Amino acid sequence: MKIEDIKNLKIGVIGGGYAGATAGLALAQIGANVKVYEQAHASGEVGAGIGLRPASVKLFKKLGIFPAIEAVTSPSDYFEILDTKGNRINLEEWPHLSEGDEKHNTRMIHRRDFIDALTSQLPEGVLQYGYRAEEITDNGDSATVKFTNGEVETFDILVGADGIKSKVRTLWSDSQPVMQGAHAYRAVIDGSQGEGLLVDDNLRLYLEAETGRMIYFLPLRHRGENGQISFDITVPHDDLTWNPDVSKEEVLEMLKNFDERLIKIVEKLDWEQVNQRAAADIDPQDKWNSDAVVLIGDAAHAMLHHQGQGANSAVIDAGVLADCIVEADTVAEALALYTSKRKEPVQELQRISRESWNAESAGETAFPEKDKIDY
Ligand SMILES: Cc1cc2nc3c(=O)[nH]c(=O)nc-3n(C[C@H](O)[C@H](O)[C@H](O)COP(=O)(O)OP(=O)(O)OC[C@H]3O[C@@H](n4cnc5c(N)ncnc54)[C@H](O)[C@@H]3O)c2cc1C
């Protein structure tokens, strides 16, 4: 679209998580009149870390916000999968880490630092807290949103970035989160509590292949005097409540075959501070857009966390959406183009993530998606 036309576009993004905040940045940069509406009154992310993959890092460089990301991250070279006792099953460099002479290391980041880094780069007034979308109408060539605070707005493009329980998605889908019979117990701990296992900036997965129990050990060495560790225990569990309440004793029993240093870390965890969450995703969605409404991030494709690709996919969606608006002649074409570019690769990630890890898959490759997805 021509720059004058983009400037006249009024775009509303529902949800100020990673997808919504990145969309706000990318759409403001192409010149659109964009606002991001977040239901919360301030940013609120759980205490846990994630790895920003090379494709996300490249996007942040393109958007000019990489310095803000770099300041709160550590560069990582590889992902290692080990058995419960720390014997290597696999070690692989992050795919697409190098491009010619340039490196786009995966960056380890605390979730709160990530959302703060993104929102701090948004132009003044783009992010509106305290706006919960309550009623949405697709008018064909526009969409109208009624917020719980009583305000009503009509947009040329409405972007649903409102997560796994998306309200925007209900325009055309009654899909609900699918509980996958597993829990994640997550905490960020001081490096001094790491039993000597915090040695570099690389992600490690300790896997009990027979039971599917695992620990993701994600270093955040740039944080605090001793560095920090994002410690994520993921286990199959038949309690399907969204925020389960499982005791430390039960978890220790499940992890009894793991290296004693890992068990010691769990013993020392302040269990009150551990975030417990049931693992859920959504089924692949047929429809991602109408002529005026489009889904990005978890709203379109919530996936399990085993490949560490949910947040990464969310930010890439936002970048691709902005590119498609520039490339296409009309809004309807742009939204269809976005879906055509993103749906297939991301649904492949959703599928692979559902398979989780087992002895065979972990032994084959640390990145089952790498030959199928061309970021
Ligand atoms: C245990 C676990 C570990 C994970 N680990 C990783 C990892 O290592 N790497 C990775 O890439 N991903 C990981 N993920 C996935 C990642 O957290 C999600 O994919 C990511 O948060 C999706 O971002 P989003 O912006 O699409 O949605 P969300 O982060 O859910 O944000 C949606 C936002 O919309 C707001 N909202 C919702 N409804 C409304 C409404 N009606 N009106 C206004 N606002 C609304 C919400 O308040 C929220 O701020 C993990 C997830 C889990 C559960």
PDBQT file of the ligand as one rigid body, heavy atoms in Angstrom, charges set to zero:
ROOT
HETATM    1  C1  LIG A 401       5.257 -22.759  30.623  1.00  0.00    +0.000 C 
HETATM    2  C2  LIG A 401       5.473 -21.937  29.374  1.00  0.00    +0.000 A 
HETATM    3  C3  LIG A 401       6.754 -21.765  28.880  1.00  0.00    +0.000 A 
HETATM    4  C4  LIG A 401       6.961 -21.064  27.688  1.00  0.00    +0.000 A 
HETATM    5  N1  LIG A 401       8.211 -20.934  27.212  1.00  0.00    +0.000 NA
HETATM    6  C5  LIG A 401       8.431 -20.293  26.030  1.00  0.00    +0.000 A 
HETATM    7  C6  LIG A 401       9.734 -20.163  25.491  1.00  0.00    +0.000 A 
HETATM    8  O1  LIG A 401      10.728 -20.614  26.054  1.00  0.00    +0.000 OA
HETATM    9  N2  LIG A 401       9.868 -19.524  24.293  1.00  0.00    +0.000 N 
HETATM   10  C7  LIG A 401       8.804 -19.008  23.616  1.00  0.00    +0.000 A 
HETATM   11  O2  LIG A 401       8.996 -18.448  22.516  1.00  0.00    +0.000 OA
HETATM   12  N3  LIG A 401       7.558 -19.110  24.113  1.00  0.00    +0.000 NA
HETATM   13  C8  LIG A 401       7.329 -19.730  25.289  1.00  0.00    +0.000 A 
HETATM   14  N4  LIG A 401       6.078 -19.840  25.793  1.00  0.00    +0.000 N 
HETATM   15  C9  LIG A 401       4.944 -19.328  25.000  1.00  0.00    +0.000 C 
HETATM   16  C10 LIG A 401       4.748 -17.844  25.171  1.00  0.00    +0.000 C 
HETATM   17  O3  LIG A 401       4.613 -17.499  26.522  1.00  0.00    +0.000 OA
HETATM   18  C11 LIG A 401       3.498 -17.416  24.412  1.00  0.00    +0.000 C 
HETATM   19  O4  LIG A 401       3.504 -17.974  23.134  1.00  0.00    +0.000 OA
HETATM   20  C12 LIG A 401       3.468 -15.895  24.292  1.00  0.00    +0.000 C 
HETATM   21  O5  LIG A 401       3.310 -15.326  25.557  1.00  0.00    +0.000 OA
HETATM   22  C13 LIG A 401       2.344 -15.460  23.371  1.00  0.00    +0.000 C 
HETATM   23  O6  LIG A 401       2.320 -14.060  23.302  1.00  0.00    +0.000 OA
HETATM   24  P1  LIG A 401       0.976 -13.320  22.884  1.00  0.00    +0.000 P 
HETATM   25  O7  LIG A 401       1.304 -11.870  22.939  1.00  0.00    +0.000 OA
HETATM   26  O8  LIG A 401       0.438 -13.906  21.654  1.00  0.00    +0.000 OA
HETATM   27  O9  LIG A 401      -0.068 -13.697  24.016  1.00  0.00    +0.000 OA
HETATM   28  P2  LIG A 401      -0.048 -13.333  25.597  1.00  0.00    +0.000 P 
HETATM   29  O10 LIG A 401       1.357 -13.302  26.112  1.00  0.00    +0.000 OA
HETATM   30  O11 LIG A 401      -0.998 -14.265  26.243  1.00  0.00    +0.000 OA
HETATM   31  O12 LIG A 401      -0.616 -11.864  25.620  1.00  0.00    +0.000 OA
HETATM   32  C14 LIG A 401      -1.975 -11.603  25.385  1.00  0.00    +0.000 C 
HETATM   33  C15 LIG A 401      -2.300 -10.259  26.032  1.00  0.00    +0.000 C 
HETATM   34  O13 LIG A 401      -3.641  -9.914  25.688  1.00  0.00    +0.000 OA
HETATM   35  C16 LIG A 401      -4.292  -9.388  26.833  1.00  0.00    +0.000 C 
HETATM   36  N5  LIG A 401      -5.737  -9.610  26.651  1.00  0.00    +0.000 N 
HETATM   37  C17 LIG A 401      -6.402 -10.798  26.656  1.00  0.00    +0.000 A 
HETATM   38  N6  LIG A 401      -7.711 -10.620  26.434  1.00  0.00    +0.000 NA
HETATM   39  C18 LIG A 401      -7.881  -9.275  26.259  1.00  0.00    +0.000 A 
HETATM   40  C19 LIG A 401      -9.017  -8.464  25.988  1.00  0.00    +0.000 A 
HETATM   41  N7  LIG A 401     -10.254  -9.009  25.843  1.00  0.00    +0.000 N 
HETATM   42  N8  LIG A 401      -8.839  -7.129  25.871  1.00  0.00    +0.000 NA
HETATM   43  C20 LIG A 401      -7.611  -6.556  26.016  1.00  0.00    +0.000 A 
HETATM   44  N9  LIG A 401      -6.494  -7.292  26.297  1.00  0.00    +0.000 NA
HETATM   45  C21 LIG A 401      -6.630  -8.626  26.390  1.00  0.00    +0.000 A 
HETATM   46  C22 LIG A 401      -3.689 -10.168  27.990  1.00  0.00    +0.000 C 
HETATM   47  O14 LIG A 401      -3.835  -9.485  29.233  1.00  0.00    +0.000 OA
HETATM   48  C23 LIG A 401      -2.239 -10.297  27.555  1.00  0.00    +0.000 C 
HETATM   49  O15 LIG A 401      -1.444  -9.217  27.999  1.00  0.00    +0.000 OA
HETATM   50  C24 LIG A 401       5.852 -20.510  26.991  1.00  0.00    +0.000 A 
HETATM   51  C25 LIG A 401       4.569 -20.640  27.521  1.00  0.00    +0.000 A 
HETATM   52  C26 LIG A 401       4.376 -21.343  28.698  1.00  0.00    +0.000 A 
HETATM   53  C27 LIG A 401       2.982 -21.477  29.243  1.00  0.00    +0.000 C 
ENDROOT
TORSDOF 0
